[in-house]
Every structure is written in C-alpha cells, then in structure tokens.
Amino acid sequence: MRVKPVQMTAFRQRTPKASERLARHLASSIVEGEIAEGARLPHESEMLKQLQVSRATLREALRLLEVWGLVVIRTGPGGGPTVRRPSSGEFAEHLGLMLQFQQLTLKDVSDARLALEPMMARLAAQRITPEQIADLRDSIEIMTQSYDAPVEFWAQNQRFHSAVAEAGDSRVISMVVDAVKFIADGASSGVHYGRDELEDVVQAHTKIVDLLEAGDAEGAAAAMHHHLDVGRRFIAKNQPGTLRSRIHWPE
C-alpha cells in the first residue's frame, strides 16, 4: 500500500522591510548619541547618496522615526527632519493607547500600581538621599496649603509619587510607575475628594516619608500599599463604575 505524501505549506518568515531596517539603523544612531538631539539630518539628496537606498525607502523610514518620536519633520525652507528624544509623558500616552486596545480597565491598571509602587518605596528606603527627602516634604507642605486648590493638590500628589519612584533608582520600573500612575490617577476619573480625604492623603504621604527617612524598607512598602489600597477602596465605594471603566487614550 502506497502512503500518500504529506503536503506541507511553505514556511513564510517575515523579513523586515528595507524602510524598517533603515529606521532601526537611524534610531540606533540617535539613541547611542551618534546623532545629537536638535541636529538636523542632511538634505534628502545627501542622505540618499550616503545611505544608498531608494527615495521611497528613505521617506518611509523617516515617517517611522517620526511616529516613534525620534524626529520632527518640518516643511518649508530650512525644514526637514530634526532629531529629538521622546519624553516619559509620551511613553505614558503610548501605554495608554495599548491598554485601550486591550480593553483593560482602571482596576487592571490599579492592580499594577499596587504591585509596583510599594516595591519602589522599598528600594527608595535603601537609596533615598537627604535632598530627595526634602523634596518629598516640600511637596507635602504645598499639599497642606492646597486643599482648596485641587489642581495644585493633585499636581503635588503626582510629584510625590514620581519622586518616590525616582528615589528607588530603578529607571525602568520608575518609567512604568510614572506611566501607570498617570493613567490610574483617581482624580482624573471624576471622583470627588472631600477635605477629610485630602487630609488623609497628606497624612499617608507624611508617614511614608518618615519611614523612608528612617530607612525602614518593609514599613515604607507596607505604608505605600495601604495608602494606594485605601484610595482604591474609596473610589470603589463612591464611584463603583469607575474601576470597571475602560482605559481611554487621552485625546
């Protein structure tokens, strides 16, 4: 009995387009500092000559770099692609877009914050400097003077949590914490905080700083977790639908 040969479909491995490879090459030069921020890239004709690519490939590569936030392309006399470096705020916006695509909720983001920020507080207790302690206490002082100025109060709240993350001296985690905090900030979700709740926030911040200054890593982590958990339970009680709402990319 003859066995019928098995028919197999061709294996197709995606090969990056020339424009993608060129964009990554240029991006590496920018990231590694070979092309400085603010520098204007050569005229198109010169780049075509140096890079030995087609005009269509070069233009598509530059469009990719613009989407990645690594160049700004200006039109008109004296225009062209100028090198820039993306900010951490742009990372938060891109993350927000990805979370929206995944149809995640504020609770999902809050879960991440509850996991990450206590970890950064633990690291901060081991690494924080006197100058950083002073900066945290300054933010608390401004908060105590801003109970009737919610915009300033929550700006200082952002400053506090960002400063703790920075004091943890882990750049990767700090960037993620800042992005998650930007998205999960309860003040931006329409939840109203009364004077008592604002004073509780200040007391929680004060306790965290005291523990950081004492070098109590586990205490600082526990205090940060409790502070964030109280905030989340307050939102769940006073605006139940908020935590279930989907993340929306800032317009």
N, C-alpha and C positions, 0 to 999 in steps of 0.2 A: 504494500500500500504506500503510495507516494504521499509524503507530507507536504501540504501546501506552504510555500514560503511565507513567512510573516512580513507584511508590508508595514514599514515604519515611516512616519512623517519626517521630513527634513528638520534638523535642529537649526533653529534660527537664533543666533546670538546677536543682540542689539549692539551695533557698533556706534559709538558717539559720532554725531555729525562733525564735519570739519569745523563748523562755526562753534560748536560746543567745546571742542578741543582747544580752539584758539582762545575762546573766552576764558577757559580754565588756565591756560598759559598766561594770559594777561592778568588774570585775577591773582595768580601766584606772585607775579612780579609786583603787584600793588601791595598785597598782604605782607610780602617779605621786605617791603620798603625799597625795592629797586626803582620803583616809580613813586615819587613822593606825593603826598596829599596836596592838592591845589595845582599840581603840574598839569599843563595842557598836553595832550597827546599830539604827536606830529600830524600834519595835514594828511588827508586820506591818501593822496598820491604817494606820499613818502612812506606811509605805513604799508601800502600795497607793495612797494618796492622792497622794503625791509623784510616783511613777513612772507612774501611770495605766496599770496593767496588771492582768490578772486574778490572782486568788489562786493558781490553778494554775500560771500562768507564773512568778510570783514564787517559789513554793516549789520549782519545778523548777530555776530559776536558782540559788537558794541551795544546792540539792543539788549542782549542778555546781561551784560555788565551793568547797564542802566537799571534793569529790573532787579538785579542783585544789590543795587545801591552803591556800586563801586565807581561809577562815573555819572556825571551830569552832562547831558548833551545840549549845548546851546546853539541856536540857529543864528544866522546873520553874520555880518562882518565881525571878525575877531572871535567867532564862536567855535564850536567843535567840542569834543569830549574832554572834560576836566575831571581829574581823579579826586575822589572823596572817600571817606571811611564811614561805613554805616554806624549809627548810634544804637545804644541799648534800647532806646524807645522804639526804634524800628523793629528790633527783634521781638519786642512785646506785641507789636502790631501784626507781624508775620505769624507769631504763635497764636494770637487771637484768631487769625484767619484759618489756620489749620484746625483749631479746636472747633470753629464753626462748621467746617467741612465734616468733621467727625460727629457733629450734632451733640457735642458734650454740653453739660450743664454747669451752672455756677457751683453746684455741690461737688462735681468732679474736680474742679479747679481748687475748691476749698480743701478737699482731701489732700491734694498735692501740697498745698500751703501748710497744712497741719503736719505733714511729714518733713518738709524741707526747713521751715523756719526754726523749729526747735533745734535741729541739727546745726544750723548756722549759729544759733545762740550758744550752743555747747562749744563750738570752735572759737567763737568770739571771746568766751570767758578765759580761754587759754592764750589768746593772741592780742587782745584789745590793748590799745595804747592810752595813756592819760589824755592825750589830745582827743581821741575818739570818745572817751568817757565824757569829756567836757562838751563835745558836740552833741551828744545824746541828751545831756542835761539841759543844754541850751534849747533844744527842740521841745523838751518838756515844759520849760519856762514859758516859751512862746505859746504853747497849747493852753496853759493856765490863763493866759491873757486873751484867749481867742474863743471863749465859749459862745460868744455872740457873733462870731465871725466864722461860720462853718467852712468856707473855702480855705481860709488860712489854717484852721484847726486840722482839716484833713490833709492839707499840704504838708504840715509838720508831722502828721501821722505817717505819711509816705516817707518823709525824710528820716524818721526814727527807724522804721523797719529796713529801709535801704542801708542806713548806717550800721545797723547790727549785722546785716548780711555782709557788708564791706569789711567790717571788723573781723569776720570769720576768716577772711583772707583766702577764700577759695573762689577764684574768678568765675569758673564755670557755673558752680552752684549759685553764686551771687547773681549772675545774669539771669538764670532761670527763676530764682526767687523774685527778683525785681519784675520780671515779665508776668509771673503768676500773680503777684501782689497787685500789679496794675489792673489785671483782668478781674480779680476776685474782690477788689475793694468794695465793701458793703455800702459805703457812702454813695457810690455811683449807681447803685441799684434801686434808688428811690426809698430806702429805709430811713425813717426819721429817728434821730437820736436826741433824747431829752438831756437836760443839764446833768441829771444823775448819771446817765450812761456815759456822758463825756468825761465826767469826773472819775468814773471807774476806769476809763481808758488811761487817763493820766496816772492814776494810782498803779495800774498794772505796768505801765512803762517805767515808773519810778522803781518799782520792785525789781523789774528785770535789770535795770542799770545797777542797782545796789548789788545784785548777785553777780553781775559781770565784773564790777569793780572788785568784789571780794574773791574773784577767781573761782566761784562755785559753778562748775560746768553743768553738773546734773541739775542743780537748783535753777539755773538760768534756762536750761532746756525745758524743765517742767513748768516754769512760770510762763514761758512763751507759749507752750502748748495750751496751758489753761486760759491764757489771755485770748488766743485765737478761737478756742472752743467756746468760750463764753460769748464772743462776738457772733459766732455762727449760730449758737442756740438762740440768741436774741433775734437774729434775722428770721430763723425758723418759726419763732413764736409770733413775731409781729408782722411778718410778711411771708406767710407759708409758701406762696408760689414762687418766691424769688430764687430759692435754691434749686427749684426744678426748672427754672427758665434756662433756655439755651444761650450759649455764648454767642454774641453778635460782634462781628468785626466793626471797629469804630469807623463811621462814615466821614 
